[in-house]
Each structure stands twice: as structure tokens, then as C-alpha cells.
Amino acid sequence: MTIETVDVLLVGDASPLRQRLAKLIDAAPNLCLVGTAGSREAALEFLAKAKPNVVLIDNDMRGCDAFEATRSIMENNPVPIVMCASASCLREAANAFHAIEAGALALVESPPPTPDVDAARLTRELLQSIKLMAGVKVVRRWPRRAAPAPPRPKITAASSHSGAVGIGASTGGPLALQIALSGLAKDFPWPILVVQHITAGFLPGLAEWLSRTTPLQVQIASHGIRPQPGHVYLAPDDFHLLMARDGAIQLTRDPVLNGVRPSVDVLFESLAEHSAPQAIGVLLTGMGKDGAHGLKTLHDRGAVTIAQDQPTSVIHGMPGAAIALKAASQVLPVGEIAKTLMYLTSLCR
């Protein structure tokens, strides 16, 4: 959905940051600042009378928990929410992901007060996120409907090391990833390698949040380590994540692919080469098509491949592209992915 003019409600205390954000929105083409609120109560009062296209929340609100503000908005007057936070503070970044858990759609870094190249980039990313999220249909809760048992896959033990799960995600991915991982047992028998497109600097906060809210051990991947069962390895900022022939993790600065680094396609292609058919590929919500061709390669090599369905995706670009290529052996709501992964890996024990 395209919106010609995006109406924005800005929620945050009367800080210099809120003033800067207000000026940025006012100066941006196709954005209109329709109101400001200094508290959760003021935001709810505004939303009871008006319906902006997007709510922008400053995560570092004094006297107001951004998580509670997000939760209250999503319970009372659901509207797309963009969370603005500092990536340099691990505690603040990790706490911002709790707002994602409560229903915020995107997390962006606060532009610094000093006008420089970095500030210009962060400003562009902030304004782009606001415009992008304005067209997203808000989902209160992803359905947890029961699903029939998935078909028995053709998984063999033909690889030189244990199996691995590869997961790719972009917009809307942090919450989808948290839902998928939280349903797994702490003794999940395979390692999980993840490429999540995310604003640079927020990865440590994502790892911290996932460690708190899922039973698995989550860490940022290091070059040369051998992935362990029950561990989740996140691709570092600006590095491709691969599975090597001997089963070790490789990080490379090879050229960007599909406009991104890390690329989901790079991860999936490496799993197809060195782990398939003893591998599972999962493609979650996100813009674009990164991961679709890699998932197709995995599928053609005999691996089980899963794409998130459209109703539970914030943006169905990546999984939708994979489905169009007939790359997904299963299309599942995000709430069913963990159960399916537990079932599939149990067949290989």
C-alpha cells in the first residue's frame, strides 16, 4: 500500500532528541508531524481521537517505559510503530527489542545531533523506515493455530558433520526469529546460523534479547569456530556468514549480494554445498528477494526448506519470492516453525 502523505505521531519526553526528530519529520517530503506526546497516557489520548499512519517512539523516554507504551498502543489503538534507540548502549538496545516483542515493527538508530556523514545516513534510514512501515498492516498477534504434521522429509546422514539450520530474515525479522527460536528445546540437536538484516550496531542488543527470551544460547558468530548444537550464531555486521566444508563457520568480506552484506543467499548456498541434504533452510519476513535463490538451491539439493506465510509476515517479499520460485517445501505460519524444526531434527537422531 502506498500512502502519499504519512501522518506521524511522535512519542517521547521533551528532550533535545524529540526536538531533533520533530524537525526531521517536518522537513521530510511526504511526512507530516500531526502530534507529539510526552507520555504513554498522552499518546493513548491522541490515538483515541486520531489515526496517524505511524507512531515514532523514542526508546529513551524518562518516566515512561517504551515497552509499556508500545504494548498499550497495540492493545488499544493498533498502529504501525517505529522505535528509535541508541545502538551504542547495549542495555538500551536490548530493551528496545522488548518493544519489538510488544508489537513495534522496526528499530532504527537515533541520528546524532552533529551533522556529519553518519548523521545523514541515519536520518535517511529513519525516514525510510517511517515511510515503509506506514504501508504495513498491523498484526496484533500472529496466529497459533494448530497445523497438521508436516510430511516426512527425505533427510539423510550423508554429510561429513552434523546437520545445521540456516535462517534468513529482514524487516519484521527480530520478532519472527524470537517466536521461532523460543519454541525450540534448549537441547536442540543442530546449530542454527542466522542472517538478520538489521541496522548496524543493534546486533549485540538483538543477541542479548534473544538470549533472555529463548532457551538457546545466542551469540554473534566468530570466524573459524565450530557451531555447537543448541547454539544460535548471528552474522556480524557487514560480514557474510558461511558454513565451510569442514563444518566450521567462515566470515568473509566478499562483495555485497542483493545489495546487502551479510546476505542470506550466501549462507544458504554454503549450506547447500556442504550440508545438504542434512540441512534445513528457513526464510522469514523481509523486503526484497535475498535468500530466495539460495533457498531454491537448498531445495534442489534435497534439503527441507521453509518459507514464512504471508498472513504472519510483516513484509512477505523474501519468503514470497522463494515461494514464487517453488523453493519452499513447506509454507508455515511463524508460530508453527519451531514445532516443525523439532520434528524434522528428531528424525535424524
Backbone hydrogen bonds in HBPLUS format (Angstrom, degrees):
<---DONOR---> <-ACCEPTOR-->    atom                        ^
c    i                          cat <-CA-CA->   ^        H-A-AA   ^      H-
h    n   atom  resd res      DA  || num        DHA   H-A  angle D-A-AA Bond
n    s   type  num  typ     dist DA aas  dist angle  dist       angle   num
A0006-VAL N   A0030-ASN O   2.77 MM  24  6.04 171.8  1.78 151.9 150.0     1
A0032-CYS N   A0006-VAL O   2.83 MM  26  5.97 153.3  1.90 160.9 154.7     2
A0053-ASN N   A0007-ASP O   2.85 MM  46  5.14 131.6  2.09 123.6 138.0     3
A0054-VAL N   A0007-ASP O   3.15 MM  47  6.50 151.7  2.23 162.5 167.3     4
A0008-VAL N   A0032-CYS O   2.83 MM  24  5.97 162.6  1.86 158.8 158.8     5
A0034-VAL N   A0008-VAL O   2.94 MM  26  5.73 147.9  2.04 140.5 150.8     6
A0009-LEU N   A0054-VAL O   3.00 MM  45  6.46 158.7  2.05 154.1 160.7     7
A0056-LEU N   A0009-LEU O   2.84 MM  47  6.17 161.0  1.88 159.7 166.2     8
A0010-LEU N   A0035-GLY O   3.01 MM  25  6.35 168.4  2.02 149.7 149.6     9
A0037-ALA N   A0010-LEU O   2.83 MM  27  6.29 144.9  1.95 156.8 161.9    10
A0011-VAL N   A0056-LEU O   2.78 MM  45  6.07 170.2  1.79 164.5 166.3    11
A0058-ASP N   A0011-VAL O   2.90 MM  47  6.27 160.9  1.93 169.5 176.0    12
A0012-GLY N   A0037-ALA O   2.86 MM  25  6.26 158.3  1.91 163.9 171.1    13
A0015-SER N   A0013-ASP O   2.64 MM   2  5.54 136.1  1.83 113.2  98.0    14
A0019-GLN N   A0015-SER O   3.14 MM   4  6.51 157.8  2.19 151.5 157.9    15
A0020-ARG N   A0016-PRO O   2.88 MM   4  6.17 153.9  1.95 148.2 155.4    16
A0021-LEU N   A0017-LEU O   2.82 MM   4  6.09 163.9  1.84 157.8 162.1    17
A0022-ALA N   A0018-ARG O   2.89 MM   4  6.04 156.5  1.94 146.4 152.8    18
A0023-LYS N   A0019-GLN O   3.08 MM   4  6.33 156.2  2.14 145.1 150.7    19
A0024-LEU N   A0020-ARG O   2.95 MM   4  6.23 157.8  2.00 151.6 157.9    20
A0025-ILE N   A0021-LEU O   3.00 MM   4  6.23 160.1  2.04 151.5 156.1    21
A0026-ASP N   A0022-ALA O   2.96 MM   4  6.13 163.3  1.99 148.3 153.5    22
A0027-ALA N   A0023-LYS O   2.98 MM   4  6.11 147.5  2.09 144.6 152.7    23
A0028-ALA N   A0025-ILE O   3.20 MM   3  5.20 146.6  2.31  99.8 109.5    24
A0031-LEU N   A0028-ALA O   3.41 MM   3  5.64 157.3  2.47 126.0 123.2    25
A0043-ALA N   A0039-SER O   3.02 MM   4  6.24 153.1  2.10 144.4 151.8    26
A0044-LEU N   A0040-ARG O   2.96 MM   4  6.24 160.8  1.99 154.6 159.1    27
A0045-GLU N   A0041-GLU O   2.94 MM   4  6.15 153.1  2.01 145.9 153.7    28
A0046-PHE N   A0042-ALA O   2.99 MM   4  6.20 155.1  2.05 144.6 150.8    29
A0047-LEU N   A0043-ALA O   2.93 MM   4  6.17 164.0  1.96 152.5 156.9    30
A0048-ALA N   A0044-LEU O   2.99 MM   4  6.10 132.3  2.22 139.4 150.8    31
A0049-LYS N   A0046-PHE O   3.01 MM   3  5.48 150.2  2.10 109.3 118.3    32
A0050-ALA N   A0046-PHE O   2.93 MM   4  6.10 143.5  2.07 149.7 161.4    33
A0055-VAL N   A0080-PRO O   2.88 MM  25  6.28 154.3  1.94 156.4 164.9    34
A0082-VAL N   A0055-VAL O   2.86 MM  27  6.24 161.6  1.89 160.3 165.8    35
A0057-ILE N   A0082-VAL O   2.95 MM  25  6.34 163.1  1.98 164.0 169.6    36
A0084-CYS N   A0057-ILE O   2.84 MM  27  5.97 164.8  1.86 173.9 170.6    37
A0059-ASN N   A0084-CYS O   2.81 MM  25  5.71 174.7  1.81 162.4 163.2    38
A0069-ALA N   A0065-ASP O   2.92 MM   4  6.25 156.5  1.97 153.4 160.9    39
A0070-THR N   A0066-ALA O   2.90 MM   4  6.05 161.6  1.93 146.6 151.3    40
A0071-ARG N   A0067-PHE O   2.84 MM   4  6.06 169.5  1.85 155.7 158.9    41
A0072-SER N   A0068-GLU O   2.90 MM   4  5.97 164.8  1.92 147.7 151.8    42
A0073-ILE N   A0069-ALA O   3.03 MM   4  6.19 161.3  2.07 147.7 152.8    43
A0074-MET N   A0070-THR O   2.93 MM   4  6.15 166.2  1.95 157.7 161.3    44
A0075-GLU N   A0071-ARG O   2.96 MM   4  6.12 139.2  2.13 144.3 155.4    45
A0076-ASN N   A0072-SER O   2.97 MM   4  6.03 148.9  2.06 146.8 154.4    46
A0077-ASN N   A0073-ILE O   2.80 MM   4  5.26 139.9  1.96 136.2 149.0    47
A0105-LEU N   A0081-ILE O   2.84 MM  24  5.66 149.9  1.93 147.9 155.7    48
A0083-MET N   A0106-ALA O   2.82 MM  23  6.09 176.9  1.83 158.7 158.6    49
A0108-VAL N   A0083-MET O   2.90 MM  25  6.29 164.0  1.92 168.1 173.4    50
A0085-ALA N   A0108-VAL O   3.01 MM  23  6.39 161.8  2.04 162.3 167.9    51
A0110-SER N   A0085-ALA O   2.84 MM  25  5.40 145.4  1.96 138.2 142.7    52
A0093-ALA N   A0089-CYS O   2.88 MM   4  6.08 164.2  1.90 157.8 163.0    53
A0094-ALA N   A0090-LEU O   2.84 MM   4  5.96 165.7  1.86 153.9 157.7    54
A0095-ASN N   A0091-ARG O   2.95 MM   4  6.08 158.7  1.99 146.5 152.9    55
A0096-ALA N   A0092-GLU O   2.89 MM   4  6.07 142.2  2.03 141.9 152.4    56
A0097-PHE N   A0094-ALA O   3.18 MM   3  5.41 134.1  2.40  99.5 110.9    57
A0098-HIS N   A0095-ASN O   2.99 MM   3  5.28 141.8  2.14 103.1 114.3    58
A0099-ALA N   A0096-ALA O   3.02 MM   3  5.26 131.6  2.26 100.2 112.8    59
A0100-ILE N   A0096-ALA O   3.27 MM   4  6.76 142.2  2.43 136.6 147.1    60
A0101-GLU N   A0097-PHE O   2.93 MM   4  6.26 149.2  2.02 139.4 147.6    61
A0102-ALA N   A0098-HIS O   2.98 MM   4  6.30 134.3  2.20 134.0 146.2    62
A0104-ALA N   A0099-ALA O   3.02 MM   5  5.75 169.2  2.04 143.5 140.1    63
A0103-GLY N   A0100-ILE O   3.02 MM   3  5.19 151.0  2.11 102.5 111.6    64
A0120-ALA N   A0116-ASP O   2.98 MM   4  6.25 154.8  2.04 151.0 157.9    65
A0121-ARG N   A0117-VAL O   3.03 MM   4  6.31 155.0  2.10 147.1 153.6    66
A0122-LEU N   A0118-ASP O   2.94 MM   4  6.19 168.9  1.95 156.2 158.8    67
A0123-THR N   A0119-ALA O   2.90 MM   4  6.01 150.3  1.99 143.5 152.1    68
A0124-ARG N   A0120-ALA O   3.03 MM   4  6.26 158.8  2.07 145.2 150.4    69
A0125-GLU N   A0121-ARG O   2.98 MM   4  6.30 160.6  2.02 152.7 158.0    70
A0126-LEU N   A0122-LEU O   2.90 MM   4  6.07 155.1  1.96 144.9 151.7    71
A0127-LEU N   A0123-THR O   2.97 MM   4  6.20 173.7  1.98 158.1 158.7    72
A0128-GLN N   A0124-ARG O   2.87 MM   4  5.96 156.6  1.93 148.5 155.8    73
A0129-SER N   A0125-GLU O   2.97 MM   4  6.06 154.9  2.04 143.1 149.4    74
A0130-ILE N   A0126-LEU O   3.06 MM   4  6.36 156.9  2.11 150.6 156.7    75
A0131-LYS N   A0127-LEU O   3.09 MM   4  6.33 165.7  2.11 148.7 151.9    76
A0132-LEU N   A0128-GLN O   2.87 MM   4  6.02 158.2  1.92 149.1 155.9    77
A0133-MET N   A0129-SER O   2.88 MM   4  5.95 170.5  1.89 153.3 155.7    78
A0134-ALA N   A0130-ILE O   3.17 MM   4  6.24 135.6  2.37 140.0 150.7    79
A0135-GLY N   A0132-LEU O   3.26 MM   3  5.94 155.8  2.32 114.7 120.2    80
A0136-VAL N   A0133-MET O   3.08 MM   3  5.19 168.4  2.09 112.0 114.6    81
A0280-ILE N   A0164-ALA O   3.08 MM 116  6.56 147.8  2.19 150.9 156.8    82
A0165-VAL N   A0191-PRO O   3.02 MM  26  6.34 163.8  2.05 157.4 162.6    83
A0193-LEU N   A0165-VAL O   2.79 MM  28  6.18 163.8  1.81 168.2 170.7    84
A0166-GLY N   A0280-ILE O   2.88 MM 114  6.28 163.8  1.90 165.5 171.1    85
A0282-VAL N   A0166-GLY O   2.81 MM 116  6.13 149.4  1.90 158.4 168.3    86
A0167-ILE N   A0193-LEU O   2.84 MM  26  6.23 157.4  1.89 161.5 167.4    87
A0195-VAL N   A0167-ILE O   2.91 MM  28  6.34 160.1  1.95 162.1 168.5    88
A0168-GLY N   A0282-VAL O   2.93 MM 114  6.40 153.5  2.00 160.1 168.9    89
A0284-LEU N   A0168-GLY O   2.81 MM 116  6.01 177.6  1.81 168.7 169.1    90
A0169-ALA N   A0195-VAL O   2.98 MM  26  6.45 146.3  2.10 161.8 165.7    91
A0197-HIS N   A0169-ALA O   2.97 MM  28  6.39 164.7  2.00 150.5 150.7    92
A0170-SER N   A0285-THR O   2.94 MM 115  6.16 166.6  1.96 157.4 153.9    93
A0173-GLY N   A0170-SER O   2.74 MM   3  5.04 153.8  1.80 141.0 141.9    94
A0176-ALA N   A0172-GLY O   3.45 MM   4  6.60 165.7  2.47 148.3 151.9    95
A0177-LEU N   A0173-GLY O   2.67 MM   4  5.71 164.1  1.69 167.5 170.7    96
A0178-GLN N   A0174-PRO O   2.93 MM   4  6.10 154.1  1.99 141.1 148.6    97
A0179-ILE N   A0175-LEU O   2.89 MM   4  6.12 158.9  1.94 153.0 157.9    98
A0180-ALA N   A0176-ALA O   2.97 MM   4  6.17 162.8  2.00 148.0 152.8    99
A0181-LEU N   A0177-LEU O   2.89 MM   4  6.04 165.9  1.91 154.3 158.0   100
A0182-SER N   A0178-GLN O   2.92 MM   4  5.81 152.0  2.00 142.7 150.4   101
A0184-LEU N   A0181-LEU O   3.09 MM   3  5.49 167.8  2.11 115.9 119.3   102
A0188-PHE N   A0185-ALA O   3.01 MM   3  5.22 136.3  2.20 123.0 118.9   103
A0230-GLY N   A0190-TRP O   3.39 MM  40  6.08 157.8  2.44 113.2 111.5   104
A0192-ILE N   A0231-HIS O   3.00 MM  39  6.28 158.9  2.05 163.9 167.9   105
A0233-TYR N   A0192-ILE O   2.83 MM  41  6.23 161.4  1.86 165.1 171.5   106
A0194-VAL N   A0233-TYR O   2.82 MM  39  5.97 167.4  1.84 165.1 162.2   107
A0235-ALA N   A0194-VAL O   2.87 MM  41  6.14 149.6  1.97 167.2 176.8   108
A0202-PHE N   A0199-THR O   3.22 MM   3  6.09 168.0  2.23 147.8 149.4   109
A0206-LEU N   A0202-PHE O   2.95 MM   4  6.27 151.5  2.03 152.8 162.0   110
A0207-ALA N   A0203-LEU O   2.90 MM   4  6.19 163.1  1.93 159.4 163.1   111
A0208-GLU N   A0204-PRO O   2.94 MM   4  6.13 157.9  1.99 146.0 152.1   112
A0209-TRP N   A0205-GLY O   2.93 MM   4  6.08 162.2  1.97 147.7 152.5   113
A0210-LEU N   A0206-LEU O   2.90 MM   4  6.08 167.8  1.91 155.5 158.8   114
A0211-SER N   A0207-ALA O   2.95 MM   4  6.05 150.6  2.04 142.7 151.0   115
A0212-ARG N   A0208-GLU O   3.10 MM   4  6.34 143.8  2.23 141.9 151.1   116
A0212-ARG N   A0209-TRP O   3.13 MM   3  5.13 122.8  2.47  94.5 108.6   117
A0213-THR N   A0209-TRP O   3.02 MM   4  6.20 145.9  2.13 147.3 156.9   118
A0214-THR N   A0210-LEU O   2.97 MM   4  5.66 122.9  2.31 146.7 151.6   119
A0217-GLN N   A0230-GLY O   3.36 MM  13  6.66 163.8  2.39 158.2 157.8   120
A0232-VAL N   A0217-GLN O   2.71 MM  15  6.01 160.4  1.75 160.1 162.0   121
A0219-GLN N   A0232-VAL O   2.94 MM  13  6.24 156.5  2.00 158.4 164.5   122
A0234-LEU N   A0219-GLN O   2.92 MM  15  6.23 162.3  1.95 151.1 157.1   123
A0221-ALA N   A0234-LEU O   2.87 MM  13  5.42 171.2  1.88 144.3 147.3   124
A0224-GLY N   A0249-ILE O   2.75 MM  25  5.21 158.7  1.80 154.3 155.3   125
A0249-ILE N   A0225-ILE O   2.81 MM  24  5.59 164.3  1.84 163.0 167.1   126
A0231-HIS N   A0228-GLN O   3.24 MM   3  5.67 142.6  2.39 138.7 135.9   127
A0239-PHE N   A0236-PRO O   3.32 MM   3  5.60 151.8  2.40 134.9 127.9   128
A0240-HIS N   A0252-THR O   2.91 MM  12  5.20 157.4  1.96 155.8 156.0   129
A0252-THR N   A0240-HIS O   3.13 MM  12  5.20 152.9  2.21 132.9 141.0   130
A0242-LEU N   A0250-GLN O   2.87 MM   8  5.02 159.7  1.91 154.4 156.1   131
A0250-GLN N   A0242-LEU O   2.94 MM   8  5.02 166.1  1.96 141.1 142.8   132
A0244-ALA N   A0248-ALA O   2.83 MM   4  5.32 176.0  1.83 170.1 169.6   133
A0247-GLY N   A0244-ALA O   3.02 MM   3  5.20 161.1  2.06 110.5 115.1   134
A0257-LEU N   A0260-VAL O   3.00 MM   3  5.47 160.2  2.04 155.5 149.8   135
A0260-VAL N   A0257-LEU O   3.04 MM   3  5.47 166.7  2.06 113.6 118.0   136
A0268-PHE N   A0264-VAL O   2.91 MM   4  6.19 173.0  1.92 164.1 165.2   137
A0269-GLU N   A0265-ASP O   2.85 MM   4  5.93 162.1  1.89 151.7 156.8   138
A0270-SER N   A0266-VAL O   3.17 MM   4  6.31 153.5  2.24 143.0 149.5   139
A0271-LEU N   A0267-LEU O   3.06 MM   4  6.37 154.2  2.12 151.1 158.5   140
A0272-ALA N   A0268-PHE O   2.87 MM   4  6.11 153.4  1.94 149.1 157.0   141
A0273-GLU N   A0269-GLU O   3.02 MM   4  6.21 146.4  2.13 140.9 149.4   142
A0274-HIS N   A0270-SER O   2.97 MM   4  6.08 159.9  2.01 149.2 154.1   143
A0275-SER N   A0271-LEU O   2.76 MM   4  4.90 149.7  1.85 134.5 140.6   144
A0276-ALA N   A0271-LEU O   2.88 MM   5  6.17 139.7  2.04 156.7 159.6   145
A0278-GLN N   A0275-SER O   2.74 MM   3  5.38 118.7  2.12 141.2 138.8   146
A0281-GLY N   A0304-VAL O   3.00 MM  23  6.50 156.9  2.06 154.2 160.8   147
A0306-ILE N   A0281-GLY O   2.76 MM  25  6.11 156.6  1.82 155.9 164.2   148
A0283-LEU N   A0306-ILE O   2.88 MM  23  6.30 158.5  1.92 156.5 163.1   149
A0308-GLN N   A0283-LEU O   2.98 MM  25  6.34 157.7  2.03 170.9 167.9   150
A0286-GLY N   A0315-ILE O   2.84 MM  29  5.20 157.6  1.89 154.7 154.0   151
A0318-MET N   A0286-GLY O   2.87 MM  32  5.32 158.4  1.91 137.9 142.7   152
A0292-ALA N   A0289-LYS O   3.04 MM   3  5.65 167.1  2.06 140.3 143.8   153
A0295-LEU N   A0291-GLY O   2.87 MM   4  5.91 150.7  1.96 144.3 151.8   154
A0296-LYS N   A0292-ALA O   3.05 MM   4  6.32 146.9  2.16 140.6 149.7   155
A0297-THR N   A0293-HIS O   2.99 MM   4  6.34 150.9  2.08 146.1 153.4   156
A0298-LEU N   A0294-GLY O   3.01 MM   4  6.32 159.9  2.05 147.8 152.8   157
A0299-HIS N   A0295-LEU O   2.87 MM   4  6.09 161.8  1.90 147.8 153.1   158
A0300-ASP N   A0296-LYS O   2.88 MM   4  6.11 158.2  1.92 149.7 155.3   159
A0301-ARG N   A0297-THR O   3.03 MM   4  6.22 131.6  2.27 141.3 153.8   160
A0301-ARG N   A0298-LEU O   3.10 MM   3  5.14 134.2  2.32  97.1 110.0   161
A0303-ALA N   A0298-LEU O   3.02 MM   5  5.34 155.4  2.08 154.8 147.0   162
A0302-GLY N   A0299-HIS O   3.11 MM   3  5.34 160.9  2.15 109.0 113.1   163
A0329-SER N   A0305-THR O   2.95 MM  24  5.18 128.7  2.22 116.4 130.1   164
A0330-GLN N   A0305-THR O   3.03 MM  25  6.39 138.3  2.21 153.7 165.2   165
A0307-ALA N   A0330-GLN O   2.97 MM  23  6.44 155.8  2.03 155.7 163.4   166
A0332-LEU N   A0307-ALA O   2.99 MM  25  6.40 149.3  2.09 153.9 163.3   167
A0309-ASP N   A0332-LEU O   2.82 MM  23  5.26 144.5  1.95 131.3 132.0   168
A0313-SER N   A0310-GLN O   3.10 MM   3  5.12 159.7  2.15 108.5 114.9   169
A0320-GLY N   A0316-HIS O   2.81 MM   4  5.28 136.8  1.99 130.3 143.8   170
A0321-ALA N   A0317-GLY O   2.86 MM   4  5.98 149.9  1.96 147.0 154.4   171
A0322-ALA N   A0318-MET O   3.14 MM   4  6.44 154.2  2.21 148.2 155.0   172
A0323-ILE N   A0319-PRO O   2.93 MM   4  6.17 157.3  1.98 149.4 155.4   173
A0324-ALA N   A0320-GLY O   2.97 MM   4  6.19 154.9  2.04 145.5 152.2   174
A0325-LEU N   A0321-ALA O   3.16 MM   4  6.43 136.1  2.37 136.3 147.1   175
A0325-LEU N   A0322-ALA O   3.09 MM   3  5.11 128.4  2.37  94.8 108.5   176
A0327-ALA N   A0322-ALA O   2.94 MM   5  5.19 168.9  1.96 154.5 152.8   177
A0326-LYS N   A0323-ILE O   2.94 MM   3  4.94 157.0  2.00 105.7 112.3   178
A0336-GLU N   A0333-PRO O   2.90 MM   3  5.60 165.1  1.93 124.5 129.5   179
A0337-ILE N   A0334-VAL O   3.29 MM   3  5.44 161.4  2.33 106.6 112.0   180
A0340-THR N   A0336-GLU O   3.19 MM   4  6.35 153.9  2.26 145.1 152.4   181
A0341-LEU N   A0337-ILE O   2.89 MM   4  6.18 158.0  1.94 154.8 160.8   182
A0342-MET N   A0338-ALA O   2.93 MM   4  6.20 158.3  1.98 155.8 161.4   183
A0343-TYR N   A0339-LYS O   3.07 MM   4  6.24 154.5  2.14 141.8 148.7   184
A0344-LEU N   A0340-THR O   2.88 MM   4  6.10 166.9  1.90 155.7 158.9   185
A0345-THR N   A0341-LEU O   3.06 MM   4  6.10 170.9  2.07 149.3 152.0   186
A0346-SER N   A0342-MET O   3.13 MM   4  6.09 139.3  2.30 135.3 145.6   187
A0347-LEU N   A0344-LEU O   3.21 MM   3  5.56 145.4  2.34 104.6 113.7   188
A0348-CYS N   A0345-THR O   3.12 MM   3  5.44 156.6  2.17 107.1 114.3   189
